[in-house]
Amino acid sequence: MTSNEVLRQWVAEVGELTRPDRIHWCTGSTEENQQLIEAMLDSGAFLELNKKTHPACYLHRSDQDDVARVEHVTFICTSQRDDAGPNNHWMDPAAAKAKMNGLFEGCMQGRTLYVIPYCMGPIDSPLSRCGVEITDSPYVVVNMRMMTRMGSAALARIEREDGFVRGLHSIGELDPERRFIMHFPADRMIQSFGSGYGGNALLGKKCHALRIASAQARTEGWLAEHMLIVGIENPQGEIHYIAAAFPSACGKTNLAMLIPPAEYEGWKVWTVGDDICWMQPGEDGRLWAINPEAGFFGVAPGTSENTNPNALAMLNEDAIFTNVGVTADNQPWWEGKDDDVPVTDWKGKPFNAEVNPAAHPNSRFTVPMRRCPSYSEQAEAPRGVPISAIVFGGRRERLVPLLMESKSWQHGVLLGAAMASETTAAATGAVGVVRRDPMAMKPFCGYNFADYWQHWLSFTDRASQLPRIFHVNWFRKNDDGYFMWPGFGDNMRVLEWVIKRCKGEVDVCETAIGQLPLAADININGLDIDSVTLGTLLEVDASAWLDETGQIREYLGQYGDRLPHQLLAELDKVAVSLQA
C-alpha cells in the first residue's frame, strides 16, 4: 500500500463509497501490464491485432455513445461562479460533490478498484507534479501506463512530497444521461463518471495536466499550456526549442513531428511533446519547459505516410488503437492511412463506406513517446528545455498572414487571446464561422480567461528573457479556393525565420498588426510559389483588420471588469494604427 496517510485514508474512503470486490495498487510493472491485457483479451475489451505486422498492438471498441470529450457536462467547481468565468461551465462545489457521491455510491460492485499513482513529467524534475487516479477500468490503467510515469516510482515521489492531485473515475453504466466530469481547483481534485473515453477517463491528461494544472500554475507562478514542444537543430548543431499552440485541425501533431524538406539538408527536428507544455521561469530568466506526458494519444484518421510519416512509423508496435477499422489480415486501418480496404468498421460490423466510415472520426492511438523516430531524450531532462519562441496559430482562409511576430510580450498575449479558427463543412456543417479559441485553451483553462490572461501578462515581472511570440496561418487560400502555402514539412521554412528572428539575423516590416517578414527572408527554394503569391501571404488588409479588431473587442468584452486593461490598450494601439 503506502506510507502516505492522506492517500491511504482517501483510498479507504473511496472503497467504502464505491464498494469494489477488490482493490489493486498499480506498480506499473511489465508483468502487471501483461496480466491486465490478457484479462481484457479474455473479456473481449481488447482484440489482438496482427502479431507479425503489429506486435503487442491491440484494438479497443468503446461504447458507441462514448467516443469523445463531453464538454457540455464538464464543469469547473469554484466557490464563486466568476472564478470559473464565461469560458467554463460552472457548478457549486458542494452541489457537485453531492451529485457525484450519489453516482459513485456502490458503482464498483463486481469490479476491481485500481489505484494509479502517476507523475506528470520526468520523475526527478522539479517542474513535474504527481497525481493518483482511482478507476474501475483496466483500459484506463494500461493507457495511463503509456501516457504518464506511472507506478512505484511515482508513488515514492508522492510519499516524499506529501502532495498529489486526486482523481476518481468510474465508467459507471456508460449512460450519457449519467455522465459528468467535475474539476475542483481549490481541492486539486477531479471526479469523472460515466465515460471510458480517454479525454474523460485518463485523468492525468486534459483534466489534470491542463484544467487543474492551469489553476495550480497560476498560484505557483508557472504556465500549463495546450502546446507542443519541438526542437529545431541547424547544421551547426544549435538547437532552439519552440512551444506552439493550435486549435484542432490545424496540424499540431504534424508540426511536432515535422520532417524537413529536401532543401534543408543537415537540419533536424526533435519531438519533445505534441500536446501539453508546462513552462516555468528558470534562474537564467528564460522559460524552461517540460512535456508532462510520456506518450501520445493521437487522432488516427488522416495520419499517413504523406501527412506524418514519423507518427505512422511508431504505430506498428506496442500501441493501443481505439475505434479504428480492421483489414482482412487483422491490421488497424483508418481513413487516409493507405490504399488497403478494411473488412470491419469501428463498430465491429462489416465495412460499408456508404453506411459508416471504417474508423470513427475521433478514433485514437495510444503509444509511448519513445516509439517516435524524432523523439528527443530531452523529454526526460529534469530541468526541461529552454523556450526560444512561442507560436500561436489558427485556420483562416483570408485575412491572417502566413507569419508575424508580436511587437511586445503584451501584444503577444493579445495575439494569443484573439486566436481563432474558421470551421469547416466536414466538421460542423458550416464554412467560415470564426470561433475564438484563446491560446487553444478554450476547452481546457481551469479558471476565468480574464485572470488567465492577467497571469500571462505577469510574466514580464517573473522572467527577464521571455520567448518571442509569433502567429502563423498555414491555411490562406487563393480566389480559386486552393491553399497558397504547401504546409506539412515545408512549415520548416517558417520555423527557420522564427529562429533567425530569435538570433537577431533578419529584419522585419513594421505593420499595424505585427512585425512581418521581408519576403526575401522566407526560403521558398524548391517551392512552386511566385513572388506575387508570397506577397499575398504576407499582406495586411487594413479595412478587413479593422473589422477583425471590432470582433475581437466584442469577444473580450464578455469578460467585463476582470479583463486586463493591457489587452484593450494593445487592441486600441492596433486599431489606431490601422486607421492611420
ABEGO torsion letter per residue (X at the ends): XBABAAAAAAAAAAAAAAGBABBBBBAGBAAAAAAAAAAAAAAGABBBBBAAABBGBBBBBBBAABABBBAAABBBBBABAAAAEAABBBBBAAAAAAAAAAAABGAABGBBBBBBBBBBEBAABAABBBBBBBBABAAAAAAAAAABBBEAAAAAAAAAAGBBBBBBBBAEAGBAABBBBBBBAAAGBBBBBGBABAAAABAABAAAAAAAAAAAAAAAGBBBBBBBBBBBBBAAGBBBBBBBBBBBGAGAAAAAABBBBAAABGBBBBBABAABBBBBBBAAGBBBBBBABABBBBBABGBBAAABAAAAAAAABGBBBBGBBBBAAGBBBBBGABABBBABBAAGBBBBAAABBABBAABBBBBBAAABAABBAAAABAAEBBBABBBBBBBBABGBBABBBBABAAAAAAAAAABBBBBBAAAAGBBGBBBBBBGGAAAABABBAAAAAAAAAAAAAABABBBBBBBBBAABBBAAGBBABAEEAAAAAAAAAAAAAAAGABBBBBBAAEBBBBAAABBABGBBBBAAAAAAAABBBAAAAAAAAAAAAAAAAAAEAABBAAAAAAAAAAAAAAAX
